[in-house]
Amino acid sequence: MLTLSLKSPPLVPLEAEAISPDVLASLSLDEIRSRPVFLGKRQLPLDDLFTVEGSPGDEIELRGELTKVKWIGRGMSRGRLRIVGPVGMHLGAHMKGGTIEVEGDASDWLGAEMSGGLIRVRGNVGGQAGAAYRGAASGMSGGTILIDGTAGDELGMRMKRGTIAVRGPARDFAGLQMKGGTIILMSGAEQRTGAWMARGTIISLRSLELVPTFAFGCDIVPSFVRLYAKHFRPHGLELPVSGGVYQRYAGDLTGLGKGEILVWHPAAT
């Protein structure tokens, strides 16, 4: 395993898209140490900022205060990245495969426009996780994002496929302009959930303040929820499939209106 330890937190943003198994796995340690990164406007060798140890390969571990380190794992298609500590913006953006694990918090645009792979964050994340970049038509189109903490604004904005599950509460506009895929809110969300969504599914285990352009349809426990419950149980995420029902709301009726929000209601005792 290759280990990269940040020598000291940078004072300005550090763009480190070179830190990816796709880029580093086939290089020697000397080549890795000389790989360029951008600290502000300056191009520097990776070795100026990180202590590089271990054996090159598809497994990379990063350590340190990485809050200002951006674009780690950009476009990665294989391997495993483990990050010990907080990490900066655009982690796993455009990701196609492999696994990223974060033992800490992650900043904005986590997994933006990703198409495959798994991202697991043990802490909180910022805004626009799994979302489309400004001006882009679609957000994430595949893969899975699992968040143990809270999530910021515009979670899954314009996502097309894939799954996002959040254990803590999400902020405003979760599922904004959603085009497909699934968002699972274990602790609910703030305002305007699913606003302008066209397709896709939002599942909430807590009551939501829905916008008035969603229409109640029926009480149901869909078969696909049972499949999600089985799939996510090994990850420690429990979806109820008995002892209550999901209230299904269709919307957003200001647009195509083929999206759905399922809100769990336990049976009265």
ABEGO torsion letter per residue (X at the ends): XBBBBBABBBABBBBAAABBAAAAAABBAAAAAABBBBBEABBBBAAAABBBBEBBEABBBBBEBAAABBGBGBGBABEBBBBBEBBBBGBGBGBABEBBBBBEBBBBGBGBGBABEBBBBABBBBBGBGBBBBGBABBBAEEBBBBABBBBBGBGBGBABEBBBBABBBBBGBGBGBAEEBBBBAAEBBBGBGBGBABEBBBBABBBBBBAABBBABBBBBAAAAAAAAAAAAAGBBBBABGEBBBBBBOBAABAGABBBBBBBBBBX
